[in-house]
Amino acid sequence: MKRAALLAACVAVAFAPLSARAEAWAIEHVTLIDGTGHAPQPDMTVTVDGGRIAAVTPSALAKSPKGHMIDAHGKYLMPGLMDVHIHLHGGVDQQTDTAETRTQALAGYLYSGVTTIYDAGNQTENILPLRAAERAGRIASPRIFATGNLITYPGSHGTGMAVNVQDFEKDKDKLDRHIAEQQPDVVKLTLEEEGWGARPMITLMPEPLLRDIIRYYNLHGIRTTIHVSSELRAEEAIFAGTDSLAHPVIQGPVSDSFVKLMAAKKTPFASTLTIGENYSRLAEHPEFLDQPLYAATFSPADRQTLKTKVRAEYQARMWTAWMKLMTPVAEENIRKVWAAGGVVAAGTDQSSGPALQRELELLVQAGIKPFDVLTIATHNGAVLLGKADTLGSIEPGKFADLLLLNADPTADIENVKKIAFVMKGGQIVDESKLPLAGGPQKRRFTP
């Protein structure tokens, strides 16, 4: 039995079935923010049937719906959030990381309004069984898209969780096994020599090899994303044919020509501001961990460890000061690319639902309007994953992954946290049954 199949079989034993048949719903008299960039539409009715969106119409014209009706006067409906760059773990460190903490982290994404995640590199025994379990409906989880092992050059960035490729022709069998055994949804490669911040220089993947690998995966119908941090490497990755970038440029301010390139090519990239900002945020303002989303999705022990041991480590690291300095640079780079017409998608490079909510705040802090940030966190994530035909917006035929809010998120991005309910695949999530690290929570909405 192949490795991935064996792992999936083990998960089938480990998790009891949690799925139920998707029901029919009519969400009436709601203000609709459909994720596509259209202006909010008041007094709309969205009907859901069979796990998909059946119709989107003005309430005055809506037909008598079948199934359950929800009066959503004064509420706002948007697509479920998408985090298109995570590395699932679950615990504060690898010593505390278990199957339980990983499933708790997945439940925490749902609780935070995140209905789709992309794991951009992980140990296969961690992520592949969970992806299989989610797709079989055996665990409470967002939709999981995954790379499995990323692809890198020996000695380059991410070697420890990667398939290492040095010579394309000689190592092609490694790529074949990666495709056959792991079935990556999007494959991640790295083009990173480091040498910035407090990091020493490392080996860089040669450009011809990068091009060959991208072409090979694309010929197998698989999209690619590339880890980069500088403008030079981002430009090289784009002209090598990558489908997306895993990060913004963070090593320095981008040039006007790079902004024009991103606008012309429309190459999507994940924002990943939170991963760098998190160091100084924890070092200087650990009280953020007392916010309701963190209290619900982190265990008391983990929050205490973060406030003490991890905080002290961050305060002592040069990297914390470097990332505090460079995060505003990355914010401005993202703002410029967005203003020029580039495609920004929301990603955190972390492993928690609240981190995605923080990412939205940082994008607003960067100077992007809350309304536009909603598109970044929904439709554009689907574009990056190549799934805009089924996910990321509220349109007939797409999966019913929805977020009903009690306040207007276009007025204040903080209102994305004011969740009435999360719906995934036509099922309203019952938060009282989620295996959250912070313990059982009250159900926020009862149909």
Disulfide bonds with the S-S distance in Angstrom:
none
